[in-house]
Amino acid sequence: MSSIVIYFSRNGENYFGGQLKNIEKGNTEVIAEYIKDLTGAELFKVEPASAYPEDYVECIDVAKKEQQNGARPELKETLDDISAYDTIYIGFPNWWGTLPMPMFTQLEQLDFTGKVVKPFVTHEGSGFGSSQRDLKKLCEGAEIKKGLSVPGANVYDAKDTVSNWIDE
């Protein structure tokens, strides 16, 4: 059974454990790499063609405007086909209650019919927000499994949690 992790992650200035901190690797990327280590899944990082601002407050302002406008930001690279995969892990930080808009750009282009989708989110207290409802629409035809929610401040201690979730 082959699998892929499709994820969005942002490093730089992030809200982390209650304070702004510069992180070298985005929290969601840490979890994506655990999944790769544990399952052998391929990784596909969704990256906007225009990077988000380094400054956290500027970044979340841009993200909020994108969401309000229903934007579909252009991507550096697009994954066109997931037919070779049975299981699709979808990971993202919770931005304004749902997936960052570049994830909408990517996921809307894929056919999820007959796939198993396992979503995971990193957050600072907001869990999945309304993202699971959005995922049902974005991944039409897929069997969406129970998601994994990891507070950003806990990602480096979450490998066992990720392993247990994968095995569920």
C-alpha positions in Angstrom: 0.0 0.0 0.0 1.5 3.3 -1.0 1.0 6.6 0.7 1.8 10.3 0.3 1.8 13.2 2.7 0.4 16.4 1.2 1.2 19.2 3.6 1.6 22.9 4.1 4.0 24.2 6.7 5.6 27.5 7.5 8.8 28.2 9.3 10.0 31.6 10.5 8.2 33.7 13.1 5.4 31.6 14.5 3.1 31.6 17.5 4.6 28.8 19.6 3.7 27.8 23.1 2.0 31.1 23.8 4.8 33.4 22.4 6.2 34.5 19.1 9.3 32.5 18.3 11.5 31.9 15.2 11.4 28.3 14.2 13.6 26.7 11.6 11.1 24.0 10.6 7.4 24.4 10.5 5.4 22.4 13.0 3.4 20.6 10.3 6.6 19.6 8.5 7.9 17.9 11.7 4.7 15.8 11.8 4.9 15.1 8.0 8.5 13.8 8.5 7.4 11.5 11.3 4.8 10.0 9.0 7.4 9.5 6.3 9.8 7.8 8.9 7.0 5.6 10.2 5.3 4.6 7.0 7.7 5.3 4.1 5.2 7.7 2.6 6.3 10.2 0.0 6.2 13.9 0.9 4.7 16.7 -1.1 5.0 20.1 0.4 2.5 22.7 -0.9 4.2 26.0 -1.3 2.7 29.2 -2.6 4.5 30.9 -5.6 4.8 34.0 -3.4 6.1 33.3 0.1 4.1 34.6 3.0 5.7 37.4 5.0 8.3 36.4 7.6 6.6 38.5 10.2 3.9 36.5 12.0 1.4 39.3 12.3 1.8 40.3 8.6 1.5 36.6 7.6 -1.8 36.1 9.5 -3.2 39.3 8.0 -2.4 38.1 4.5 -3.9 34.6 5.3 -7.1 36.2 6.7 -7.5 38.4 3.5 -6.9 35.3 1.3 -9.6 33.4 3.2 -12.1 36.3 3.1 -11.6 36.6 -0.6 -11.7 32.8 -1.3 -8.3 33.1 -2.9 -6.6 30.2 -4.6 -2.9 31.3 -4.4 -0.7 30.1 -7.2 1.7 27.3 -6.2 5.4 26.8 -6.9 4.7 23.3 -8.0 1.4 21.3 -8.3 0.8 17.7 -7.6 -1.4 16.6 -10.5 -2.2 12.9 -9.8 -2.6 10.8 -6.7 -3.8 7.6 -8.5 -0.7 5.7 -7.4 -1.5 6.1 -3.7 -4.1 4.4 -1.5 -3.6 6.5 1.6 -3.3 10.3 1.5 -2.2 12.1 4.7 -3.1 15.7 4.6 -1.4 18.1 7.0 -1.7 21.8 7.7 -1.6 24.4 10.4 -5.0 25.8 11.5 -5.2 29.2 9.9 -8.3 31.2 10.8 -10.3 28.0 11.6 -9.4 26.0 8.5 -6.7 25.0 6.0 -4.4 27.7 4.6 -5.7 28.7 1.1 -2.8 27.2 -0.8 -4.1 23.8 0.4 -7.4 24.6 -1.3 -5.5 25.4 -4.5 -3.8 22.0 -4.4 -6.5 19.7 -3.1 -9.2 21.0 -5.5 -7.1 19.7 -8.4 -7.0 16.0 -7.2 -9.4 13.1 -7.6 -9.9 11.5 -4.2 -12.4 8.8 -5.3 -11.7 5.6 -3.4 -8.8 7.0 -1.4 -8.3 6.9 2.4 -7.6 10.3 3.7 -6.0 10.8 7.1 -5.8 14.5 8.1 -3.6 16.1 10.7 -3.4 19.6 12.0 -1.0 21.7 14.1 -2.4 24.5 16.1 -2.2 26.6 19.2 -5.4 25.5 20.9 -7.9 25.7 18.1 -7.7 22.0 16.9 -9.3 21.3 13.5 -11.7 24.3 13.6 -14.0 23.9 10.6 -11.3 22.2 8.5 -12.9 18.8 8.6 -16.0 20.1 7.0 -13.9 21.7 4.3 -11.9 18.5 3.8 -15.1 16.6 3.2 -15.8 18.9 0.2 -12.2 19.0 -1.0 -11.7 15.2 -0.8 -15.1 14.2 -2.3 -15.3 10.4 -2.7 -12.6 9.6 -0.1 -13.0 7.8 3.2 -11.9 10.4 5.7 -10.4 8.8 8.8 -10.1 10.2 12.3 -7.8 13.2 12.3 -4.8 13.9 14.5 -4.6 17.3 16.2 -1.2 18.3 17.6 -0.5 21.6 19.5 2.5 23.2 17.8 4.5 23.4 21.0 4.2 19.6 21.3 5.4 18.5 17.9 8.9 17.4 19.0 7.3 15.1 21.6 4.6 13.7 19.3 6.3 10.8 17.4 4.6 8.1 19.6 1.3 9.9 19.3 1.7 10.0 15.5 2.7 6.3 15.4 -0.4 5.3 17.4 -2.7 7.4 15.2 -1.2 5.8 12.0 -1.9 2.3 13.5 -5.6 3.1 14.4 
